Structures are given as structure tokens and as C-alpha cells.
Amino acid sequence: MPLRGLGSSNVTTSQGTRAVTPMHNTVGTLASELANASPRDQKTMLGVNLYPLVGQLEPAMASKVTDMLLEMDQTEVLHLLESPESLATKVKEAMAVLTNAPQRSKWLSMPLN
């Protein structure tokens, strides 16, 4: 099945509106390649396809956000590769977690009274 975002799709990020272009021609092709790969290679293959897309949305945090997204179920990651809109939503969610992380750790380190 061809990617819905094949070619490119415009998504709005913290840096404005950008075009996101998927790497693979079909999710089915990637899925069949994943089926024949080891778990470690599967994660690498997904990351290789996901990282450039995340990098278009959040260049400064692409590595960290990609790592976070790769913790999701494989079928969910495949969906993100297929849907630029879903990817943009998940990237925004990951950035919100990263943005709030220092505040949360400061709160956790406060002494109990």
C-alpha cells in the first residue's frame, strides 16, 4: 500500500510548517523487510527511516525523539512512517515530555516535609 504521505505532506512544528517526505515507497515493503530481520536490526531499520522524518520536524532533538518513538510498538512506528500527521502529533508529545522533564526531576528531588 503506498504511503499516504508519499511525496511530501505539510505539518506544523515548533519551527513552523514543514514538508515531511517519507523514506520508503511503501510501509508494506518495510514491514516485509522487518519480518526477515533480527529484533536489533528491526529497530535499526525503523530508526533509519524514522530519524530523517523526525529531523525535519525537530532538528535539534531528532536523535532523542527518535529513540523515544522507537520504544513504541513496531506497528505504531510503521503507522508513524505512513502518516505525517500522526508523526507530527507524536513528535509534539515527545517534545512536551522532554520540555517538562527538568521540571519533573526538580520536583522529585525536593525534600519531603
N, C-alpha and C positions, 0 to 999 in steps of 0.2 A: 504494500500500500504506500503510495507516495506521501511524503511529508506534507502536512497542511501548510507548513511554513516554507516550503521549498522556494528557492529564490531568495526572498527575504520577507520579514514581517517587521513592522514598526512597533516598538514597545517603549513605554516611558520609564525612565530610570531616574536616579538621583542626579544624573548629569544631563537630563533632558531626554528627548525622543531619539532613539537609535534604531537602525535596521539590524535585525538578528538573522543571520544566514546559517541554517543547519549544515553540518559536515557531510552526513550520509545521504544518499539518494532516497533510501527507504529505511524505516525502522525495522521492517522485516529482514532486510539484508543484515543489519547489525545484530538482530536477535538470533538469526541462524548462525552467525559467526560466534556469538556468545555461547551458544549451545555446545559448540565444539571446543571451548576454551576452559582452562582451569579457573577456579574462583579468583585467583590473583590476577590472571590475565583478563578475566571478565571486568574486574574493577579498573584495570589499566585501560582497557578498550573503551569503557564508558567514560572514564576521565578524559581520555584523548579527544573524544567527541564533545564532551560537555564543557571542558575548560575554555575553548575559544568562544563559545557562546556566552558563558558567564563573563569572560573577559571583555566582551562587547558591552555588557551591562554595568559591570563594576570592575574596571581595570585594576584598581589598586588592591582589591581584596579577592581577585579571581581565584587564587590558589586556595585560600581558606574557605571561601564559599563553595567551591567545587568539592573540597574534602567533606564539607558538611552535607552537601547534596548526595554524595556517593554513599552516605550512611543510610540513605533511604532504600526501600525495596527496589530491586532491579527493574521490575515492571513500571514502577513510578518514575524512575530515572529515564527509562525509554519514553515514557509519556512526555517528560520534560523536553526531551530531544525532538519530539514530534510537534509540540505545542509551544511556540514562542511566548504566548500569553501566560501559560501555566508556569513556564520557566521564569518569566519576569516576576510573577507573584511569589514564587518560592525564593528567588534571589532577594526580593524585598524583605521577606520574612527572615531569611538568614541574616541580612544586614541589620535588621532590628534587633535580633538576638546579639549580634556582635557589638552593636552600639550600646546596648544595655548591660553587657557583660561586666565592664569595670564597676558600674554602679552596684550590681548584684553582689560582686565579690567584696566590695567595700561594706555593704550591709551585712554579709555573712561574717566578716571579720570583727564586727562590733561586739564588745563585751556584753554579756547578759547581766542585767541588774536584778 
